[in-house]
Amino acid sequence: MDARISMRQATGSKGGNSPVGGKTRAALGFRAHSGWTALVVVAGPLRSPAVIDRQRVELVDSAIPEAKQPYHAAAQLDLREAEKLVKRCADKAESLACQALREVIEELRKKGHEVVGCGILLGSGRPATTLASTLASHAMIHTAEGEHFRNAIRAASKRHDLSVTGVKERELLARGSAELRIHADELERRVSEMGRPIGPPWAQDQKHAALVGWLALVRASRQS
């Protein structure tokens, strides 16, 4: 894991996000790519949470050349070897994600925050049911690559007992507007403003991760 950029204390507990044992609730938001994920941490009042950290988390081991696109590599192998490669890469990605989450959660606790959930942006495609059918279709291979890293984040989150909120990326703004009861244009403005105190980079990766993290924070607070 690299690019630890900032850690800022979110202030206040208004808006329904009451402290847990004296700690302010926080949630993690993820937007995954091939081999890495953008991670944004939000905490504070549910109506106006603050971004308190953002990172780039690596999900591949450089010692495994095929790890960044395991399904593309597996398509060149017989099925038995393909299964071994995909499993090896999946196990490693989950291990790296779990380690990264452990470090983030521990540091947040030291700063007075309790991580209560995470949000993950999902793709639009539906993965195939078997590895053989996946490898038979170039489109399914691309879908599987995306799911590969999202699954690693999801599994790591569950290992840390975090509730997981999954939102399809193409539905993110509409769902955010509906659940937060904020007009879409205003919501986009607020998410853009959330990145100002922490500084650049604050591009689409960070904005979308922040919004899905916000939704996870709201959902976890309602369930508590």
Buried (B, 14 or more C-beta within 10 A) or exposed (E): BEEBEEBBEBEEBEBEBEEBEEBBBBBBBBBBBBBBBBBBBBBBBBBBBBBBBBBBBBBBBEEBEBBBBBBBBBBEBEEEEBBEBBEBBBEBBBBBBBEBBEBBBEBBEEBBBBBBBBBBBBBEEEBBEEBEEBBEEEEBBBBBBBBBBBBBBBBBBEEBEBBBBBBEBEEBBEBBBEBBEBEEEEBBEBBEEBBEEBEEEBEEBBBBBBBBBBBBBBBBBEEE
